[in-house]
Amino acid sequence: MDSQSWTEHALLGENKTPYEQSNLIPDFRSVGALLSDNGILGTATLIAPDTIITAAHVLKNRTKDPLPTPSDWKFILYYDFE
């Protein structure tokens, strides 16, 4: 987003001023990176301690693609993602 600096973007992800969680701003702390051993990168949302949701195309682009192997993927929240 050209209209937002990286600092502003980080504040949004951390729910810090002026982006505190409210009726207008959702809580983005549970959104993280989903990274495969093959270098595929997408985003996912943590919905329980051991459960994430993501878009299907992050894990599998075509119907004929093999099913993803969970051990080949890592979910990384903001503070761990470098």
Contacts in CASP RR format, 6 or more apart in sequence:
PFRMAT RR
TARGET T0000
AUTHOR 0000-0000-0000
METHOD contacts of the structure
MODEL  1
MDSQSWTEHALLGENKTPYEQSNLIPDFRSVGALLSDNGILGTATLIAPD
TIITAAHVLKNRTKDPLPTPSDWKFILYYDFE
1 9 0 8 1.000
4 12 0 8 1.000
10 78 0 8 1.000
11 17 0 8 1.000
11 18 0 8 1.000
11 19 0 8 1.000
12 19 0 8 1.000
12 25 0 8 1.000
12 28 0 8 1.000
13 19 0 8 1.000
13 28 0 8 1.000
13 29 0 8 1.000
13 31 0 8 1.000
13 78 0 8 1.000
14 28 0 8 1.000
14 29 0 8 1.000
14 78 0 8 1.000
15 21 0 8 1.000
15 25 0 8 1.000
15 27 0 8 1.000
15 28 0 8 1.000
15 29 0 8 1.000
19 25 0 8 1.000
19 28 0 8 1.000
21 27 0 8 1.000
29 77 0 8 1.000
29 78 0 8 1.000
30 45 0 8 1.000
30 46 0 8 1.000
30 47 0 8 1.000
30 77 0 8 1.000
31 43 0 8 1.000
31 44 0 8 1.000
31 45 0 8 1.000
31 46 0 8 1.000
31 78 0 8 1.000
32 43 0 8 1.000
32 44 0 8 1.000
32 45 0 8 1.000
32 46 0 8 1.000
32 75 0 8 1.000
32 76 0 8 1.000
32 77 0 8 1.000
32 78 0 8 1.000
32 81 0 8 1.000
33 41 0 8 1.000
33 42 0 8 1.000
33 43 0 8 1.000
33 44 0 8 1.000
33 75 0 8 1.000
33 76 0 8 1.000
33 81 0 8 1.000
34 41 0 8 1.000
34 42 0 8 1.000
34 43 0 8 1.000
34 44 0 8 1.000
34 52 0 8 1.000
34 54 0 8 1.000
34 58 0 8 1.000
34 73 0 8 1.000
34 74 0 8 1.000
34 75 0 8 1.000
34 76 0 8 1.000
35 41 0 8 1.000
35 42 0 8 1.000
35 73 0 8 1.000
35 74 0 8 1.000
35 76 0 8 1.000
36 68 0 8 1.000
36 72 0 8 1.000
36 73 0 8 1.000
36 74 0 8 1.000
37 72 0 8 1.000
37 73 0 8 1.000
38 72 0 8 1.000
40 58 0 8 1.000
42 54 0 8 1.000
42 55 0 8 1.000
42 58 0 8 1.000
43 54 0 8 1.000
43 58 0 8 1.000
44 52 0 8 1.000
44 53 0 8 1.000
44 54 0 8 1.000
44 58 0 8 1.000
44 75 0 8 1.000
45 52 0 8 1.000
45 53 0 8 1.000
45 54 0 8 1.000
46 52 0 8 1.000
46 75 0 8 1.000
46 77 0 8 1.000
47 53 0 8 1.000
52 75 0 8 1.000
59 68 0 8 1.000
59 73 0 8 1.000
60 67 0 8 1.000
60 68 0 8 1.000
END
